[in-house]
Amino acid sequence: SLLNMGWFYIPFAMFILLSTTNSVNLTDGLDGLATGLIIMVGITFALLSYLSGRVDFAQFLHIPFISAGGELTVASLALVGAAVGFLWYNSHPAQVMMGDTGSLALGGMVGVLALLLKKEILVIAIMGVFVLETLSVIIQVASFKLFGKRVFKMAPLHHHFELKGWDESKVVIRFWILGGLFAIISLSTLKIQ
């Protein structure tokens, strides 16, 4: 990794994997929500891996050259393809649910991609909606334990908006829009990293 952490990189990498894995699991509460966001994250990682796998692009963008960039592009696009195929049946009203096994596997795959592409910090921005969902749970639990009050009507955040009267499809589409914006912002920072 570009992060010179020595042996501390091992617990850091474990933290990245656990965070990405659990954040996808927490977000998988509405029909198509996590699946649509994973598609955007996968496309972002496919672009990053393609750019990192080309010496000319890596030098121009000042990003590390990853010799296995081509293989990681294929893996990222396989993630996207699986999610697109699954979304057909997972969109509202869902005929099939992802469950813990699916969401944990997808989150783990994203974590592995982040580590292999040396994008351990950028993954926070790429997975912005997942991070917000996870933070809402942390804030809710901490607030209730410390002060006996809830900050949100319900956590994760998507349930808060449902309880405020938003239709499930409205929450999903708006979170997808946010996910797309996070992906675009993440890619726009490549040259300035």
Residue pairs with C-beta under 8 A, 6 or more apart in sequence:
1 9
1 115
1 118
1 120
2 64
2 118
3 9
3 12
3 120
3 121
5 12
12 120
13 115
13 120
16 111
16 114
16 115
16 120
16 123
17 108
17 111
17 112
17 115
18 111
19 111
19 134
20 107
20 108
20 110
20 111
20 114
20 123
20 127
20 130
21 104
21 107
21 108
21 111
22 104
22 107
22 134
23 107
23 127
23 130
23 131
23 133
23 134
24 34
24 38
24 103
24 104
24 106
24 107
24 110
24 130
25 100
25 103
25 104
25 107
26 130
26 133
26 134
26 137
26 156
27 33
27 34
27 37
27 103
27 129
27 130
27 133
27 134
27 156
27 158
28 34
28 35
28 98
28 99
28 102
28 103
29 156
29 158
29 159
30 92
30 158
30 162
30 168
30 171
30 172
31 90
31 91
31 92
31 93
31 94
31 168
31 172
32 87
32 90
32 91
32 92
32 94
32 172
33 158
33 171
33 172
33 175
33 176
34 98
34 103
34 106
35 83
35 86
35 87
35 90
35 91
35 98
36 83
36 87
36 172
36 175
36 176
36 179
37 127
37 129
37 130
37 175
37 176
37 179
38 79
38 83
38 106
38 110
39 80
39 83
39 84
39 87
40 176
40 179
40 180
40 182
40 183
41 110
41 126
41 127
41 130
41 179
41 183
42 76
42 77
42 79
42 80
42 83
42 110
43 76
43 80
43 183
44 126
44 183
44 186
44 187
45 72
45 76
45 79
45 110
45 113
45 114
45 117
45 119
45 126
46 73
46 76
46 77
46 80
47 187
48 63
48 117
48 119
48 122
48 187
48 190
49 66
49 69
49 70
49 72
49 73
49 75
49 76
49 113
49 117
50 57
50 69
50 70
50 73
51 57
51 58
51 61
51 63
51 69
51 190
52 58
52 63
52 64
52 65
52 66
52 69
52 72
52 117
52 118
53 65
53 66
53 67
53 68
53 69
53 70
53 72
53 73
54 69
55 65
57 63
58 64
58 65
58 66
59 65
61 190
61 191
62 191
62 193
63 190
63 193
64 118
66 72
66 116
66 117
66 118
68 116
69 117
72 113
72 116
72 117
75 109
75 113
76 113
79 106
79 109
79 110
79 113
83 106
86 96
86 98
86 102
89 95
89 96
90 96
90 97
90 98
92 168
92 169
92 172
98 106
107 130
110 123
110 127
111 123
113 119
114 120
114 122
114 123
114 126
119 126
122 186
122 189
122 193
124 131
125 182
125 185
125 186
125 189
126 182
126 183
126 186
127 182
128 178
128 179
128 181
128 182
128 185
128 186
129 175
129 178
129 179
129 182
132 157
132 178
133 156
133 157
133 158
134 156
136 151
136 152
136 155
136 156
136 157
136 160
137 155
137 156
139 151
139 152
139 155
140 150
140 151
140 152
140 155
141 155
143 149
143 150
143 151
144 150
152 160
153 159
153 160
153 163
153 164
154 160
154 162
154 163
158 171
158 172
158 175
161 171
161 174
162 168
162 171
166 174
